[in-house]
Amino acid sequence: MNNAAENINEGSITSGDNVSFWIDTTPLLSFEKPNKDISTEVLIIGGGIAGLTTAYKLLKAGKKVVLVEDGFIGSGETGRTTAHLTCALDDRYYYLENTFGKESARLAAESHSAAIDEIEKIVTTLNINCSFKRVNGYLFLHPSDKEKNLDKEFQATKDAGLQTSLLNYTPYLAEAESQRSIEFKNQAQFHILHYLKGLAEAVTALGGTIFTEAHADDISKEGASVNGFNFSAQQIVVATNTPINDVLTMHTKQHAYRTYVIAGKIPKGTLPYSLWWDTGDADSKWVSQPYHYVRLENFDDEFDLLISGGEDHKTGQEDEEGVSAMARYEKLEIWTRKFFPMLDEISYKWSGQVMEPFDSLGFMGKNPGDKNIYVITGDSGNGMTHATIGAMIITDQILGIKNKWEDLYNPSRITFKALGDFMKEAGNMASQYLDWITASDLDNTADLKSGEGGILSFGLKRVAVYRDYDNTLQAFSAVCPHLGCIVQWNPDEKSFDCPCHGSRFATDGTVLNGPAKKNLNKIQVK
């Protein structure tokens, strides 16, 4: 494993302009680039927690594995998480009961609990120094939510077999002496990129091969083209947050959201290591009902880092609420200081991308219509555990073992009781094509400052423009190569984001996030 790489492409280290605490405190995790054709049993595409966990488990079972990562290890959404390890799902258990039935809700609770156990087992077996801790978590009401819903959720968690207690207060929160909460016992947290470093080392020690800066394209049942080389495989696992092997099927079942994170120091010992969540904004225009989530992480001998997230919106659609990214960070800071007044000045801020399934559970298993292509997607705000469950399911499927959770998370499933939310999200997606006829956000490029971008209109032509810090103007077609939506400029992470399916592009036009497989088409400008 290398700690540095030459000729790093924009977007290879992390999928945004802001750097997360995890990336800032971990050496660059890089391997060799592909230099020849490869044949293997299993080809895994994606070097985040989903891909690396799957590779590790399959290698332990005796399979020959090659993993390819477009950037570097953890450079996608895994490196931009807040790394909660919890069976307290961001969609309520009473919703799961109503949508899937009590037995399925119990299986969901069991699988996420088992995922935490699996991570702990891997940490212990490999002796990974990643600050893994068992902690308690506390779910409390958002002001827009109803008290009766907390009671319903508590009962549903008990029905699902979880270790929970209903408290008359929320521990350790200011202004929450009478705010009831549900305590989830035996949850966990860790430093995600230190965990990935340990996993990557284990993968190579077991005989697996990892390539970084290795772009996979033309994915089929035979394998994929990686940096122009032919990588053939008997089984292919697409673990790229959102599938890049599928044009439409999976992208009608899930929708991309941006979520925001701030982090600042607090004196060590001020708070115990714990997890906190509110129940989400019941009045939100977004189907996902964005919520807040908070945890601690060790910083140094004097301080811990308080990490707080929330203020989500559909990717590429922050303008629909008239709230800029900077205003979202400010709102998040105000909310956080209300409950955690000991927070010092903000040391980090970043955002990440969350794939929200229309029925709340991830999609892990065989890709619809394929016999040997598997996907892990639909993290729904519980990416660490969803990804680990996916690795467990797919490992069993490749080994010919029936997994008791595979039907629950089957990517081909149709959930009739969630069709209302499906139609709302589909309507939102369709409305984004109106950007073809609405005004652009720039009149001309004359006033475009260095480090800024936007969208220009020339008749029916839409052009994405960005001015480099050396004052060079770059221009691309603003049409997303996935399904033809018009991308929007993201001034916070300095990217062009698709409001339909969540594809994102760097300022040089290269793909940061799928489902788009191609870069924005470059346009020559004078």
N, C-alpha and C positions, 0 to 999 in steps of 0.2 A: 504493500500500500504506500502510495506517495502522499506527501503533505503539501505539495505544490504542483502546479502545472503551467506550462508555457502556452502562450497564445490562447488565453481563456476567452471564450466567446461571451458576448453580453447575455446575461440571463442564465449562464451556466452554474454560477455559485448559488444563486437564489432567484426565485421568480418574482422579483420586485426590487424597487430602488431602496426600500428600507431593509435593514438587517436585523434579524431577530437575535435575542439573547443567545439562543442555542448555536447559531452560526458564528456569532461573535466570539464564543468561548470554546470553539472546536477547530482544530487544524483542518484544512481542506482535505477531504477524503477522496483521493483520486487513484485511478488505476490506469493501465495501458489503454490506448485506443486500438480498435480493431485494425489488423493489417493483413488479413487473409480470410478465406472462406472457412466456415466452422460447421461441424456436424456434432449434434448432441442429442441426448434423450429429451431434456426439457430446456426450453428457452424461456427465460423470464425477462419481461420488458418492464423496467422500472426499478430504481434503486432507493426506494423509500422503505418504510416499515413493512408494507405488504409484500413487496418483492423479496426483500432480504429474509424475512421470516419464512416465506414459502421456500426459498432456496435452502435455507438451513435445515428445515424439516425434511425436505426431499433428499438432501445429501445424507442426512442421518439414516434415512431409509434405504440408502444404497443407490440412489439415482445419480446419473451424470447430468450436471446442471451448468448452464451458462447464463449469466445475468448481464443485461446491457442497460445502461443509464444514459439518457440524453445529455445530462449535465454532469454533476458530481453526486456522490452519495448524500442523500438528504436534501438535495438542492431544490426539490419540488415542494409540495405542500407539507410533507412530513417535517421539514425544517422550519415551518412557519406556524406550527401548532402551539397550544399551551400545555400539551402533554398531560391532560387529566386521564387517569386510568380508573374508569368507573362503570358500574352497572346502573347508575342513575341516568337513564337515557334522556335526551333532550326533548323527546316526545313522550308524554305521560303514559304510564302503564295502564291507566284506565282507558286511554285511547287505544292502546294495543289490544286490550281485552275486547273492546267494542269492535275493532277492525278485524282481528284475527281469531278471537276466542281466548278463553282463559288458559288453555293448554299451550297455545302458541306464545302467549305472554310469559308463561312460566319458562318455556324454552328460550325465549329471548333473554330473560334474566339469568338463566343458567349458563347460556353461552357467553355472555359478557363477563360474568363472574369467572368462568373457566378461562377466558382470555387473560384476565389479570393474573390468575394462577399460572398460566403458561408463560407469561412474561417473567414473573418472579422465578419460575423454574429455570428459564434460560439464563437470567441474571446470575442465579446461584451456581448453575452448572458451569457456565463460562467465566465465572468470577468477574463480571463486568462492573467496573466502577462508574456507575451512572446515577448515584444518589437515589436509588430505588427506596421508597418508604411506603409502608402501610399507614394510611391515614383515614380519618372519618370525613364524610361529606355532609353538607347541610343544604337542603332545598327549602327556600322560603318564598313567600308570595310576592309577585310583582304587584304594584298598586292597582293595576287594572284587573287583576284576577280576583276570584271569589274564594272566601274562606272554605266553602263547601268543597271546592276542588282539591284543596289540600287534604281534606278528610277522605275524599274519593281516592286520591293518589296513595295515601297511606294504606288504605284497605287493599288496593290493587297490588301494592308492593308485597303485602303480607300474603295475598293469594298467589303471588308469583314465587313465593318462597324466599324472599330476601330478608336479611337481618336489618330491620328498620325500627325506629322508635319515633313517636310523635311527641315533640317537645313544645312547651309553652313559651319558648324564647328561641332566638337564634344565637348560638354560642359565638362569643368573641366579636360580634358586630356592634358598633356604636349605634345608638338610636334603634335598637331592636330588642329592648327588654321584654316587650309584650308581643313581639312578632313570632308567631308560631313557626315551627320548621319540622321537616322530616330528617332525622339523622340516618344516614346510610353508613353502616359500620364496615370496616375492613376494605376500604377503597385504597387507591395507591397513586403514586406520582413518581416521575423519574426525569432525568436529563435525556431527552430523546436522541440527540446526536451522539452522545457518549454511548448510548445503548446501540445505535446503528454501527458505530465503530467496532464494538465488540462483536456484533453479528457478522459484519463484513470480514473481520479477521477469522472468525470461526468458519465462514463459508470457504475461504481460500485454504484454510488449514485442512478442511475435509476434502479438498480436491476440486472444489468448484472454481469456476473462472468468472471474474468480474471485469467488464469493460466500462469505462466512463467516457464522456464526450462521444457517445456511440448512439447515433440517431437511427431508430428502427422505422422502416417504412415498408409498404407493400406486404403487410402482415396477412398470411394465409395459412391454410392447414399444413402447408409444407414448411413454414418457418417465416422468415422475414429478410428483407434487405437491410443491412446495418452498415452505414457509411459506404454503401455501394458494394459491400461484400455479401455473399450468400450465406446466411445462417440457417441451416436446415435442422429440423427437430421433429420428434414424434409428438410432443405435447408443447403447447405454447400458452404461457400465462401472461395476460396483459394487466399489470399492476401499476397503472399510470394515473391514479386519482380519478380520471374520467377516461373511458375507453377510446383508443385511437384507431381501433380496428373496425369500428362500426360507424356507418354514416348517420343512421337515424334511430334505430330501434331503442337503444338504451337512453338516448338523449331526450326522448319523449317521456321517460319514466323518472327523470331526476333533473334538478335545476340548480344552477350555480349561484351561490351567494358570496359576497365579500363580508368578512368579519374583521373587526379591528381590535388591536391589542396595545396596551400600555404597560410599562413596568418601571417600578422605582424602588429605591432602597427603604427598608425600615430597620430599626435597631434589632439585632438578633435577640430572640427571646421575648419580643413584644407579643407575638402571636404564636400559637402552636401550628405546626404544619397541618393544614386542613384544606378541604375543597369547599367552595360555596357557589351556589347557583340561585338565581331567582327563576320564577316559573315562566317568564316571558310576557311580552306585551300583547295582551288579548285584543287590544284595539288596533294593532298594527295592520297596515294595508297588505303586508306580506303574509303569504300562507304559512311560512315557517315560524311566525310569532317570535321574533328575536329576543334573546334573553342575555343576562350577564353571567359571567363565570370567572371565578377568582381562585388563586392558589398562591403558595409560597414556593420559593426555590432558594437553596443555599447560594450566597453570593461570595462572602469571605468570612474571616473570623469575627468581624464586627457587625455585619449586616446580612439580612436576608433580602431577597428580591420579591416584592409583591407584584404578581402578574394578573392583570385584569383585562377581560375581553368582552366584546358585545357590539351593539349598534349596527347590526347587520343590514344589508340591503341586497337586492338582486344585482349580480355582476353587470356593470355597464349602465346601471339605472339609478345612480345616486341622485341624479337631477330630478327624478320623479317625486322626491320628497323635498326638494329644494334645500338639502343639507349636504354641504361639501364634506370631503374626507377630513379636512382639518377641523371642521365643526364637530364631526363625529368623535374625533379624539378628545376634543374639549368636553363634550357631553359625557364621554366615558370617564374622563378625569373627575368631573364634578360628581358623578354618581359614586365613583370609587372613594373619593375623599369623604363623602357623607358617611359611609359605613366603615371606612378605614382612615381616620383622620391622621394617623401617624405616618402616612405616606410622605416620603421626601420628594424632591423634584424628580420629574420623569427622566429616566435614563435611556429607555428604549421605547420605540413605537414601531409597529409594523401591522400589516394586514395579511390575511390568508384567504384561501378559497375553499368553500365547503360545498359538497354536493348533497343536496337535499332530495331524497327519494320521495315520490308522491305519497307513499304509504308509510314512511318513517323508518323502514328497515333497509339495510344495505343489500346490494346485489353481489353475491359471491358464489361462483360456480361456473358451469358451462355457459358460454355465451350463446344466446338464443340462435338456434339453427346450426350450431357447430358441434362436432363430436370431440374435437381435441384442442379447442381454444377456450380458455377460461378467463374470467374477469373478476377483479376485486374493485368495487366502486360503491358509491352511495354512502359515504362515511357518516352523514347526518349529524355532524358535530361530535361524534364519538369515534373519531378516526383511528385512534390507537387500538381500541378493542375490536372495532369492526374489521380492521385490517388483519388482526391476529386471528379472529374467527375465520376470515377468508382463507388464510394460510392453512389453518387446520382442516377446513372443509376440502379445499382443493388437493391438499396432500393425500387425504383419504381417497378422493375420487380418482386421482392418478394411480394410486396403489390398488384400486378396485375394492375399497372398503366403503360400506354404506355409512355415511355420517348422519347422526340423528338430527342435525340442524340444517342439512342441505336443502330440504324442501321449504323450510321457513325463509331462507335467503335466496332461493332459486331465482336467477335473473329472468327466467321466462314467466314468472308468476303474474297473474292478473288479480288485482285486489278490488273487487266490485264496491266494497264499502268505502273505498277511498276515491271513488271516481269524481266526487264533487271537487276535491282539492286538485285532482288531475286536470279537470276542465278549467279551473281558475288559472292554474299555471300555464296550461296550453293557450288560453286566451291572452295572457300576458305576453307569452312568447310571440304569438302571431301579431300582436299590436306593435311589436318592435320594427316590423317591416315598413311601418309608416315613415321611418327615418329616411326612406328613399325620396319622400316628397316634402319633408319638413326642412326648415332652414338649417344651415350649418352653424357651427359655433364660432367661426372665423369669417371676417369679411375679406381679409387679405393677410399675407404673411409679414407685412412691413413692420408691424408692431409686435411680432412674435419674439419674445426674449429667449436667450440661451437657456436650454433646459426645459423649454415649454413645447407643447404640441397642441394639435386641434384638428378639426375636420373642415375642409373647404368644399363648396359646391360649385360645379360648372355645368349648368343645365341639370341633366340627370346623372352626371358624373360626380362621384364622391371621392375626395382625395384626403388621405391622412398625411399630415405634415409634422415634422419635428425639427427644431433647430438645435444642433449640437453645441457643446460648450466652446467649440472653436469657431462658432458662428456659421457652420455649414448647414444648409437646409437639405433635409432628406424628405422624400415624398414617396407614398405608396398608394395603391388602390385601397380605399377604405372598406372594400367589400370583403367580408370574411370568407375565406376559401372553403369553409365547411358547408354552409347552406345559404350564403348570400346576404346575411344581415350586414348592416353598416356598423362598423366598430366605433367606439367612443373613447375619447382621451381620458385616461386616469392620471390626474396631476399628482396624486399622492405616491403611487408606486411607479409612475412614469412608464405607462404601458398603454397600448390600445386594446380595449376590452370589448368583446362581443356581447351585447345584451340579450341575445337569443339563447345561446347554449354555453356561454362562459369561456370560449376560446380567448386567449390573451397573447399579445404580441409585444416584443421588446421594441425599443425605439429604432432599432435597425431592421425591423420588420420580421424578425425570426420568431417562431412559435415558442411561447412560454408554457402555455397550457393547451391541451386538446379540448374538444375533439378535433379541431383543425389539424391536418397533417402537413399542410404546406404553409410556407411563409407568405406574408402579404406581397403582392406583386409590386416591384419597384418601378417608379415613374421618374423619368428624367425631367428635371426642372431647370429653368433659367433664372 
